[in-house]
Amino acid sequence: MIYINAFLFCGLVCLIGQLLLDLFKVTPGHITSLFVVIGSVLNINGIYDYFVKKCGAGAMLPITSFGHSLTHAAISGVNKNGLLGLFSSVFDLTTTGIVAAIVFGFIITVLFKAKD
C-alpha cells in the first residue's frame, strides 16, 4: 500500500504544480519556492511527518520535502542549542542533497552541450 500512497502523493504534487503552471502566470521558480514554503508550513503543523509515515519516499522525493527538511533541522537545532542552533543546524539534513545537485549538475554540464 505504501507504493500506491507514494505514487499518489508524488502525482498529486506534480498535478498541482502543472495546474499552477498552466492556469496562472507563474514561473517554475515561483512554483518551486511555493512548494518549499508549503512543505515548511506543513512540517510546522506536524502534517508533513504524517505524509512521510504514510507515503515513505513518495513524500521525501518532491520539492516539498526540502522545506520539510529545512524546518525540521531548524526546529531540532533550536531545541538542542537555542537560537544559535537555528543558524548552525539548518542545513544538517539537506547538505547531502545540495552537494549532490551541484556535483551532478557540473558533471552533466561537462558531458553534454546545451541546445540553443
C-alpha positions, 0 to 999 in steps of 0.5 A: 500500500505504501507504493500506491500512497507514494505514487499518489502523493508524488502525482498529486504534487506534480498535478498541482504544480502543472495546474499552477503552471498552466492556469496562472502566470507563474514561473517554475521558480515561483512554483518551486519556492511555493512548494518549499514554503508549503512543505515548511508550513506543513512540517510546522503543523506536524502534517508533513511527518504524517505524509512521510509515515504514510507515503515513505519516499513518495513524500521525501522525493518532491520539492516539498520535502526540502522545506520539510527538511529545512524546518525540521533541522531548524526546529531540532537545532533550536531545541538542542542549542537555542537560537544559535542552533537555528543558524548552525543546524539548518542545513544538517539534513539537506547538505547531502542533497545540495552537494549532490545537485551541484556535483551532478549538475557540473558533471552533466554540464561537462558531458553534454552541450546545451541546445540553443 
